[in-house]
Amino acid sequence: MSEKLDWHKIPSKHFTVSGLPFYSGGPWQRFNQAQLDGLPEAVITQARYPAGVVIRFSSDTRNLKIKLSVHSQACGAGIDVMVDGVLWRSVLVNPDHDEVELFRNVPAELKQIELYLPGNQALSPAQLGVDVGCQLEAAQDRNDQLPITVYGSSIVQGAGSHLSCMNYPSILTRELGIDINNFGFYGAGRGEPEVLEKILALPAQAIIFDLGKSFGNQAADVYGAMLKQARQSHPDAKLICITPIYCLRERYDEKFRAFSDSIRQKFSQQANSIDGVQLIDGLTLLGPDDWRCFSEDGLHPNEWGYALIAQRLLERVVF
């Protein structure tokens, strides 16, 4: 016999939603519909995926369901359900799903619940269903500190991880207790001024630039102009530049290794030319000895790799 549930809209006073600073109704995407006009097509596509978005609340409900609209097929990651800081389960959803069970018949104890949305699938949650009469309260806002912005490409977005809670910005959020806005765009971290204008409109205590190899063969000056644009808009923010991490293809492909090294050189040169920018060598975050930390494509980290990146970043940066 199914339990009767109370259904609550999201967003609402019962839930804290982090990672959607531009949300104004409609689809859950990292730029709102009006902001997408005039952006590169690759950015538009990836911005529709809610990477780094998490719904947080506390409740003693024994049962939890979600109603949602799913706009694309699952690509390996699902909705991750974390309870009291530990992964409970990960639920894959597809366009034929409009109501999904997240858990049932768990102990009726007060729990801190976090729902991480997939970073490679378009979907829009609508309502959460909890037990009738249960305790339900939004998680505490983290308004005592400015958020952190992370801008980059697939590594920021979490490509290669089968868990939505295990991109490295989400790991940093849990470790630091600070909201982080994830602007990772798979294959599209290229530093375009029109993209930066949107991102840099947000307040931030720190901005991490992790553009990776999707920067391509652009001139080094493009990277430098990006940093100058960020410094002008955020004179007091910490600016952190990460050169590309290692990938297994570099071991076997001499041309790709040379291409990767050329990007590292461009980023390093430009970051070192601007006062107050902290440069982090990506090879110290994930390097040739960390081959176990890569996903099956050999290009992107797996969950273990992202955990290691976050750990090593925290050893090098004081937020």
N, C-alpha and C positions, 0 to 999 in steps of 0.2 A: 504494500500500500504506500503510495507516494505521500510525502509530507506536504502540508500546506505551507506555502511560502509567502512572505511579504516581498513585493517587488519595488525597488527603489531606482530612480533614474540616476545615471551617471553622465556627467558630473552632477553632484548635489552636495548638500551640507554633510551628508553621511560619509563621504569619501574624499580623500586627498588625492588629486591627480598630479603627478610630477612628470616633467619632460614635454609638456605641450604649451609652451609659453605664448604661442600665437593663436591658440584655439578660440574660435568665435562661433561655435556651433557647426553642425554638419559633420563631414568625415573627420575621423581622427588622423590627422596628418601633421607633419612637423612645420610646414608653412600653411597658412590658410589659403583659401581658394584665390583671393585677390592677390596675394603675394606671389603666386605661381606665374602670373602673367609676365612674360619677358625673360623668364629664367631659362637656362639651357635645358633641353629636353631630358637629358639624363638625370639632372637634378630634380626636375619635376616628377619623373618616375619614382625615384628613390625617396623623395620627400613624402610620398603617400604612404610609406611604410613607417609605423610608429616605433622606430628603434629607441630604446631607452625609456619608453613610457611605462610608468608603473602606477597602479591604483593601490592606495594604502588605507587601511582602516583596522579597527579592533572590534572583535565580536566574540560572543560565546555560542554562536550558531553551530548546530551540529551538521547542517547541510548548506551547501552553497551552489547556486547555479548562475549562469550568465546568459542573457539574451543579447544577441549581437547581429550585425550584418557583416558578412564575409565577402570581400570583393575580389579575391584571387585565391588560387590554390596554395595549400601549405607547401613550404619549401624546406622542410626538415626541422624547423623550430615551431613551437606552439605557444600557448599561454602557460607560463610557468607560475605555479602556485607555491609561494613560500609561506610557511607558518612558523612564527617565532624565529625567523632568520635561517630556517632550514628548508631546503626544497622538499615539498610534499609530493608533487607530481607535475608533469608537463603534458598538456592536452593539445593535440593537433586538431585544428578546425578547418573546414572547407566550405565552399559556397552553399552546399546543401544543408549546412547547420545554421539554425537560428536560435537554438537553446541548447546549452551544453552544461552537463554536470561537472563541477570542479571538485567537490568532495561530498561525502554523505556519511552519516552516522559516526562522526568523530566525537570525542568527549566534549561535553557542554561546559568547557572551561574558556575563560577569556583568552583570546589568541590575537597576536599581531599578524595580520594577513597582508601579503603583498602579491599583486597580480602583475606580472611582467608580460607585455605584449610583444609579439614577434617583430623582429627588425627587418624581415624580408617578405612580409605579407600585408596586403591592405585589408583592414577590418575596422569596424566601428562598434565598440560596446554600446549598449543602449540601457540595460538594466541589470542589476544584481538581485538575486532572490535569496533571502535568508529566512530562518525560522520565525514564525509569528511570535512576537513578544520577546525576542532575544535582545541582548544588549548590542548596540551598534553605534560606533563613534568614529569620526574621521581621525586619521593619524595626525599628530601634531605637525603644524606647519614649521618649516625650517627658515622662517623669515628673519632669524637673528643674524644670518650670514647671507651675503650675496651668493648667487649660484656660480657655478663654473661652466664655461662654454667649451665644448670640444668640437673642433671642426676638422674634417678630413674625409677619408674615403672608406673603403670596405672594412679596413681594420677597426676603425671607430664604430662602424655600423654593426660589427660582430659577425662578419662573414666567416664561415667555417665552424661556428659553434652551433650545436644542436639544442642549446639551452638559451632562451631569451634573456635570462638573468645573468648570463656569463659573458657579455661584451665587457671590455675593461672599464668604460665609463660607469656602467651599472655596478660593477664591483667596487669602484672608487666611491660611489655614492653610499654604499652600505658601510664601507670602512670609515669614511669621513663624517657621515651624517650631514652631508651638504647636497643640495639639489644640483644635478648636472644636466645640462641640455645637450643632447646628442645630435650633432649635425654631421654625421658620417654619411656620405653618399657613394655607394658602390661604383667604382670606376669613374667618379666625377668629382674628386677633390682637386680642383684645378685653380682655385684662388680667384675666380671671376669677381670683379668689383660689384656687380649687381647682386651676386649671392652674398658677398660679405656685407653689403649695405644692410640686408635684412638681419643677418646674424648679429652684427655689431650694434644694432638698435637696442639689444638687450643689455641690461646691467650685468656685470660679471666681476667677480673678484680676481679671476684668472681666466685666461684663454689659452687652450692647448691647441697647437697646430700640428696635425698628424696627417699630412696630405698623401704620403706614400707614393707609390709608383704610378698612380693614375695622373700625377702631375705631367708625366710624359716628357716630350722634348721641348717644352716651353723654355724661354729665356729665363735666366736666373733673376732678372729684374722684375719679372712677374711676382716672384716670391717676395722679393724685397718690397715691392709696392704694397703687397698684402699686409706685411708687418707694419709699414708706415701708416696705412689706413687704420689698422687696429690701434696703434699707439696714439694716433690723433683722436680717435673716438673714446679711448679708454686710457687716459694718461696715467692713472694710478693702478691699473690692473697689472697683475703678473702675466707676462707673455712667455710661453713655453713652446719651444720648437723641437719636434722629434724627427730625426732623420729616419728613412725607411728601415724597418726591421729586416732581418734575414728571411729568405725563403729558400726552400730546398732546390728550386730550379737553378739557383745561383751556383750550386755545387757542380752541376753537369753542363750548364750552358754558358760558355764564355762570353758570348755577346750580351746575354741578359745580365750577367754579373757586371760587365762594364757599364751597361745602361743603368743599373741600380747604383753603382758607385758614382756615376756622373750626377745623379739626382742628389745623393748624399752630399757631394761636394758643393752643389749649387745651394742647397739649404743651409749648410754650415757657413759658407761664405757670406750669405746674406744675413743670417742670424747674428753672426759675429760683428757685422758692420753697424748694428743698431744697439745703442746703449740700453742696458736693462733687460735684454732678452736672454732667457736661460735656454741653452742648447743642450739637448740630450741625444747622445748617439744611440740610434735605434738598435744597433748591434749589441749594445749592453743590456737591452731589454729582452731581446730574443735573437740569439746568434747561432753560429754553425754547430755548436755543441748541443743545442736545444732541439734536435731533430724529432724527439718524441712529442714535442709540443705543437706539431702541425697537423692540420686536418688532412683528409684523404687527397685534396687537390694539390698539396705540397706548397701552396702559396699563402694560405691563411692559417692562423693559429686554431687549435682546438680549444676546448674548455680549459684544459690544463695550461695551455699557452697563454690564454687571456688572463688567467689567475696569476701567472708568473709576471706578465707585463705589468699588471696592477701592483703587485708586490714590489717589483723593482722600481717602478715609478715613485711609489711612496718612500722608498729609500733615498731617492734623489731630489724630491721636491717637497718643500714645506708649504702647506696651504694654510 
